[in-house]
Each structure stands twice: as C-alpha cells, then as structure tokens.
Amino acid sequence: VLFRSPPDKSYKFYYFPLTVRAEPIRMMLCHAGAEWRNYVVSFDQWPALKPGMPNKQMPCLELKNGHRMGESYAIGRYLGAVHGYYPEDPRTAYEIDYLLEG
C-alpha cells in the first residue's frame, strides 16, 4: 500500500455542476465512508477561484491541512491508496491504471 490513513480524512472536493471527471472521485469518497464536503463551483464563480487551484484546473481535492491536489486520475489513485482500493502488487496496479487511462 502506498499510503496509510492520513492524520486527516476530512476532504473538500471542488468541481463544476457536472459529473464528468468528478463522479468517480465522489463515488469513491462515498463508498469509503470518508468525511468530505462537495463544493459545486458555478461557472460565474470559477474566474475568482481559478488562480488558487492546482494547475488552475478542477477537480480539486483539498485536505484538512489545506493542501490542494489536482488531476482527477492522480486524485483517484491517492484516495484509492488511502482507503484501501489500490493494490499493492505493481502489475495489478498497472492493469488498473491501464484501464482507467485507456
């Protein structure tokens, strides 16, 4: 396992009022029983928030300590590792990544 439960499991998740790249992350947070809040960012709000987002993009996962993470696949792998969904075996991890990124 790449990560074990971090000291904080309280997340803030930011995305537009769409599913697209955010829904798998939301589903994983729900399935894991994680403590999290969903922040829906309207298109009118986006210009003011954009400078503070990783790579000036969303989705964005914010940890309790304020650290913000970007890139949906990277967020998914992080949460998968933290909550026990990502395998320890490198070959199996590759196969999962191959399916997700293909």
TORPA-4810 file (N, C-alpha, C, O; in nm, 3 decimals):
<nodes>
NODE_1_0.085_-0.118_0.000_0.000_0.000_0.000_0.089_0.123_0.000_0.182_0.134_0.080_V
NODE_2_0.060_0.216_-0.089_0.142_0.336_-0.100_0.122_0.432_0.017_0.217_0.496_0.061_L
NODE_3_0.000_0.440_0.066_-0.032_0.533_0.174_-0.115_0.459_0.278_-0.184_0.362_0.246_F
NODE_4_-0.107_0.501_0.398_-0.199_0.456_0.502_-0.282_0.577_0.541_-0.252_0.689_0.501_R
NODE_5_-0.383_0.552_0.618_-0.474_0.660_0.654_-0.397_0.783_0.702_-0.319_0.775_0.796_S
NODE_6_-0.420_0.896_0.636_-0.352_1.018_0.680_-0.410_1.066_0.811_-0.516_1.020_0.852_P
NODE_7_-0.340_1.158_0.878_-0.391_1.207_1.005_-0.527_1.274_0.990_-0.604_1.282_1.086_P
NODE_8_-0.556_1.323_0.870_-0.685_1.386_0.848_-0.756_1.314_0.734_-0.697_1.289_0.629_D
NODE_9_-0.880_1.281_0.755_-0.960_1.219_0.650_-1.074_1.311_0.611_-1.172_1.267_0.550_K
NODE_10_-1.063_1.435_0.645_-1.167_1.531_0.612_-1.127_1.601_0.483_-1.023_1.668_0.478_S
NODE_11_-1.208_1.586_0.380_-1.175_1.642_0.249_-1.277_1.747_0.206_-1.392_1.745_0.248_Y
NODE_12_-1.231_1.837_0.121_-1.319_1.928_0.047_-1.294_1.896_-0.100_-1.180_1.888_-0.145_K
NODE_13_-1.402_1.879_-0.174_-1.389_1.846_-0.315_-1.459_1.953_-0.397_-1.576_1.984_-0.374_F
NODE_14_-1.387_2.010_-0.494_-1.436_2.120_-0.576_-1.450_2.076_-0.721_-1.358_2.018_-0.779_Y
NODE_15_-1.566_2.106_-0.779_-1.585_2.081_-0.922_-1.708_2.158_-0.970_-1.789_2.206_-0.890_Y
NODE_16_-1.719_2.167_-1.099_-1.833_2.233_-1.162_-1.961_2.153_-1.138_-1.955_2.040_-1.089_F
NODE_17_-2.077_2.209_-1.172_-2.203_2.134_-1.157_-2.219_2.030_-1.268_-2.319_2.028_-1.339_P
NODE_18_-2.119_1.944_-1.280_-2.115_1.839_-1.382_-2.067_1.710_-1.316_-2.017_1.712_-1.203_L
NODE_19_-2.082_1.599_-1.387_-2.027_1.473_-1.335_-1.887_1.453_-1.394_-1.790_1.454_-1.319_T
NODE_20_-1.875_1.435_-1.521_-1.753_1.419_-1.598_-1.641_1.353_-1.516_-1.654_1.236_-1.480_V
NODE_21_-1.533_1.424_-1.486_-1.417_1.367_-1.416_-1.436_1.359_-1.265_-1.356_1.297_-1.196_R
NODE_22_-1.539_1.421_-1.214_-1.557_1.426_-1.069_-1.633_1.307_-1.012_-1.611_1.269_-0.897_A
NODE_23_-1.721_1.249_-1.090_-1.811_1.148_-1.033_-1.740_1.025_-0.978_-1.777_0.978_-0.871_E
NODE_24_-1.637_0.970_-1.046_-1.568_0.856_-0.983_-1.505_0.890_-0.848_-1.501_0.806_-0.758_P
NODE_25_-1.457_1.012_-0.834_-1.397_1.054_-0.708_-1.505_1.066_-0.601_-1.488_1.020_-0.489_I
NODE_26_-1.617_1.129_-0.636_-1.728_1.140_-0.540_-1.777_1.001_-0.497_-1.803_0.977_-0.379_R
NODE_27_-1.788_0.911_-0.594_-1.834_0.776_-0.563_-1.738_0.705_-0.468_-1.781_0.636_-0.376_M
NODE_28_-1.608_0.720_-0.491_-1.510_0.655_-0.405_-1.517_0.713_-0.264_-1.512_0.639_-0.166_M
NODE_29_-1.527_0.845_-0.252_-1.537_0.906_-0.120_-1.660_0.856_-0.045_-1.654_0.827_0.074_L
NODE_30_-1.772_0.845_-0.116_-1.894_0.793_-0.053_-1.878_0.647_-0.013_-1.910_0.610_0.100_C
NODE_31_-1.829_0.565_-0.104_-1.815_0.422_-0.077_-1.719_0.398_0.038_-1.740_0.306_0.118_H
NODE_32_-1.614_0.478_0.049_-1.516_0.463_0.156_-1.568_0.513_0.291_-1.507_0.488_0.395_A
NODE_33_-1.681_0.583_0.289_-1.733_0.640_0.413_-1.649_0.756_0.463_-1.647_0.786_0.583_G
NODE_34_-1.579_0.821_0.371_-1.491_0.932_0.408_-1.574_1.054_0.450_-1.687_1.073_0.407_A
NODE_35_-1.514_1.134_0.535_-1.573_1.261_0.574_-1.533_1.364_0.469_-1.415_1.394_0.453_E
NODE_36_-1.631_1.417_0.397_-1.598_1.512_0.290_-1.716_1.603_0.261_-1.831_1.573_0.295_W
NODE_37_-1.683_1.714_0.198_-1.786_1.811_0.155_-1.768_1.834_0.007_-1.656_1.845_-0.043_R
NODE_38_-1.878_1.841_-0.062_-1.880_1.864_-0.205_-1.907_2.012_-0.231_-2.013_2.064_-0.193_N
NODE_39_-1.813_2.079_-0.295_-1.831_2.220_-0.328_-1.854_2.232_-0.478_-1.764_2.207_-0.558_Y
NODE_40_-1.974_2.270_-0.514_-2.009_2.288_-0.654_-1.977_2.433_-0.691_-2.033_2.527_-0.635_V
NODE_41_-1.887_2.448_-0.786_-1.840_2.580_-0.828_-1.913_2.618_-0.956_-1.902_2.550_-1.058_V
NODE_42_-1.988_2.726_-0.950_-2.060_2.772_-1.069_-1.961_2.832_-1.168_-1.850_2.871_-1.132_S
NODE_43_-2.003_2.839_-1.292_-1.916_2.897_-1.394_-1.891_3.045_-1.368_-1.788_3.098_-1.410_F
NODE_44_-1.983_3.111_-1.300_-1.962_3.251_-1.264_-1.858_3.266_-1.153_-1.785_3.365_-1.150_D
NODE_45_-1.851_3.170_-1.062_-1.754_3.173_-0.952_-1.613_3.135_-0.996_-1.515_3.175_-0.933_Q
NODE_46_-1.604_3.058_-1.103_-1.478_2.999_-1.144_-1.363_3.099_-1.165_-1.254_3.073_-1.116_W
NODE_47_-1.382_3.211_-1.233_-1.268_3.302_-1.254_-1.201_3.348_-1.125_-1.079_3.367_-1.122_P
NODE_48_-1.277_3.367_-1.019_-1.219_3.412_-0.893_-1.144_3.299_-0.821_-1.046_3.325_-0.751_A
NODE_49_-1.188_3.175_-0.838_-1.126_3.061_-0.771_-1.009_3.001_-0.848_-0.921_2.938_-0.790_L
NODE_50_-1.009_3.019_-0.979_-0.911_2.955_-1.067_-0.765_2.975_-1.024_-0.690_2.877_-1.025_K
NODE_51_-0.722_3.095_-0.987_-0.580_3.113_-0.950_-0.535_3.029_-0.831_-0.416_2.998_-0.819_P
NODE_52_-0.626_2.990_-0.743_-0.591_2.913_-0.624_-0.598_2.763_-0.642_-0.572_2.688_-0.547_G
NODE_53_-0.632_2.717_-0.762_-0.644_2.574_-0.787_-0.516_2.518_-0.847_-0.446_2.587_-0.921_M
NODE_54_-0.484_2.391_-0.817_-0.365_2.330_-0.876_-0.374_2.332_-1.029_-0.474_2.291_-1.087_P
NODE_55_-0.270_2.380_-1.093_-0.266_2.394_-1.239_-0.381_2.480_-1.294_-0.411_2.476_-1.413_N
NODE_56_-0.443_2.556_-1.204_-0.557_2.642_-1.241_-0.668_2.560_-1.306_-0.731_2.604_-1.402_K
NODE_57_-0.690_2.440_-1.251_-0.790_2.348_-1.303_-0.870_2.284_-1.190_-0.832_2.290_-1.073_Q
NODE_58_-0.980_2.223_-1.227_-1.055_2.137_-1.137_-1.076_2.005_-1.209_-1.069_2.002_-1.332_M
NODE_59_-1.102_1.896_-1.138_-1.137_1.889_-0.996_-1.017_1.916_-0.906_-0.901_1.910_-0.946_P
NODE_60_-1.053_1.948_-0.782_-0.954_1.976_-0.679_-0.998_1.908_-0.550_-1.112_1.922_-0.507_C
NODE_61_-0.906_1.836_-0.490_-0.929_1.776_-0.359_-0.844_1.851_-0.259_-0.722_1.860_-0.274_L
NODE_62_-0.908_1.905_-0.156_-0.837_1.977_-0.051_-0.836_1.894_0.076_-0.940_1.849_0.123_E
NODE_63_-0.716_1.874_0.130_-0.703_1.800_0.255_-0.731_1.892_0.373_-0.735_2.014_0.358_L
NODE_64_-0.749_1.834_0.490_-0.781_1.911_0.609_-0.675_2.016_0.640_-0.705_2.122_0.694_K
NODE_65_-0.549_1.985_0.606_-0.440_2.079_0.633_-0.431_2.192_0.529_-0.342_2.276_0.537_N
NODE_66_-0.523_2.192_0.432_-0.527_2.298_0.331_-0.454_2.264_0.202_-0.465_2.338_0.104_G
NODE_67_-0.380_2.155_0.200_-0.309_2.115_0.077_-0.411_2.078_-0.030_-0.504_2.001_-0.005_H
NODE_68_-0.391_2.133_-0.149_-0.481_2.106_-0.261_-0.415_2.017_-0.364_-0.299_2.036_-0.399_R
NODE_69_-0.491_1.919_-0.411_-0.444_1.825_-0.511_-0.526_1.840_-0.637_-0.647_1.864_-0.631_M
NODE_70_-0.460_1.827_-0.752_-0.529_1.835_-0.880_-0.511_1.708_-0.961_-0.445_1.614_-0.916_G
NODE_71_-0.569_1.705_-1.078_-0.565_1.595_-1.175_-0.649_1.478_-1.125_-0.615_1.413_-1.025_E
NODE_72_-0.757_1.452_-1.195_-0.855_1.354_-1.149_-0.798_1.215_-1.130_-0.830_1.150_-1.031_S
NODE_73_-0.714_1.166_-1.223_-0.660_1.031_-1.207_-0.566_1.024_-1.087_-0.567_0.925_-1.013_Y
NODE_74_-0.485_1.127_-1.068_-0.394_1.129_-0.953_-0.473_1.133_-0.822_-0.436_1.066_-0.725_A
NODE_75_-0.578_1.211_-0.819_-0.664_1.217_-0.700_-0.725_1.080_-0.675_-0.727_1.032_-0.561_I
NODE_76_-0.774_1.017_-0.780_-0.834_0.884_-0.766_-0.735_0.782_-0.713_-0.770_0.701_-0.627_G
NODE_77_-0.612_0.784_-0.764_-0.511_0.689_-0.716_-0.476_0.717_-0.570_-0.461_0.625_-0.490_R
NODE_78_-0.464_0.844_-0.535_-0.434_0.881_-0.396_-0.544_0.830_-0.303_-0.515_0.763_-0.203_Y
NODE_79_-0.669_0.861_-0.335_-0.779_0.817_-0.250_-0.789_0.665_-0.248_-0.818_0.606_-0.144_L
NODE_80_-0.765_0.603_-0.363_-0.767_0.458_-0.368_-0.664_0.396_-0.275_-0.691_0.299_-0.206_G
NODE_81_-0.545_0.455_-0.274_-0.439_0.405_-0.187_-0.471_0.431_-0.040_-0.453_0.343_0.044_A
NODE_82_-0.519_0.549_-0.009_-0.550_0.585_0.130_-0.662_0.498_0.185_-0.658_0.459_0.302_V
NODE_83_-0.762_0.469_0.103_-0.880_0.399_0.152_-0.884_0.250_0.115_-0.988_0.186_0.125_H
NODE_84_-0.770_0.196_0.072_-0.759_0.053_0.052_-0.813_-0.001_-0.079_-0.839_-0.121_-0.090_G
NODE_85_-0.831_0.084_-0.180_-0.881_0.037_-0.309_-0.771_0.013_-0.411_-0.795_-0.050_-0.514_Y
NODE_86_-0.653_0.061_-0.385_-0.544_0.050_-0.481_-0.455_-0.067_-0.440_-0.417_-0.077_-0.323_Y
NODE_87_-0.420_-0.154_-0.533_-0.346_-0.275_-0.497_-0.199_-0.251_-0.465_-0.139_-0.153_-0.510_P
NODE_88_-0.143_-0.340_-0.386_0.000_-0.334_-0.354_0.084_-0.391_-0.467_0.197_-0.346_-0.490_E
NODE_89_0.031_-0.489_-0.539_0.105_-0.553_-0.646_0.121_-0.458_-0.765_0.021_-0.412_-0.819_D
NODE_90_0.245_-0.428_-0.806_0.267_-0.334_-0.915_0.201_-0.374_-1.047_0.152_-0.288_-1.120_P
NODE_91_0.198_-0.503_-1.078_0.136_-0.548_-1.203_-0.014_-0.523_-1.201_-0.071_-0.475_-1.300_R
NODE_92_-0.078_-0.553_-1.091_-0.222_-0.528_-1.078_-0.249_-0.378_-1.083_-0.346_-0.335_-1.144_T
NODE_93_-0.164_-0.300_-1.018_-0.180_-0.154_-1.021_-0.167_-0.103_-1.164_-0.243_-0.016_-1.206_A
NODE_94_-0.073_-0.158_-1.239_-0.057_-0.120_-1.380_-0.185_-0.151_-1.457_-0.232_-0.067_-1.534_Y
NODE_95_-0.241_-0.268_-1.437_-0.361_-0.307_-1.511_-0.478_-0.214_-1.479_-0.557_-0.180_-1.567_E
NODE_96_-0.490_-0.174_-1.355_-0.595_-0.079_-1.316_-0.570_0.056_-1.385_-0.662_0.114_-1.443_I
NODE_97_-0.446_0.104_-1.378_-0.413_0.232_-1.443_-0.438_0.224_-1.593_-0.488_0.320_-1.653_D
NODE_98_-0.403_0.113_-1.653_-0.422_0.093_-1.798_-0.570_0.106_-1.834_-0.605_0.171_-1.932_Y
NODE_99_-0.656_0.042_-1.755_-0.800_0.050_-1.781_-0.854_0.192_-1.762_-0.932_0.241_-1.843_L
NODE_100_-0.811_0.256_-1.653_-0.860_0.391_-1.625_-0.815_0.493_-1.728_-0.893_0.578_-1.770_L
NODE_101_-0.690_0.483_-1.771_-0.636_0.583_-1.859_-0.662_0.554_-2.006_-0.641_0.640_-2.092_E
NODE_102_-0.707_0.433_-2.035_-0.737_0.398_-2.174_-0.871_0.446_-2.211_-0.915_0.426_-2.324_G
</nodes>
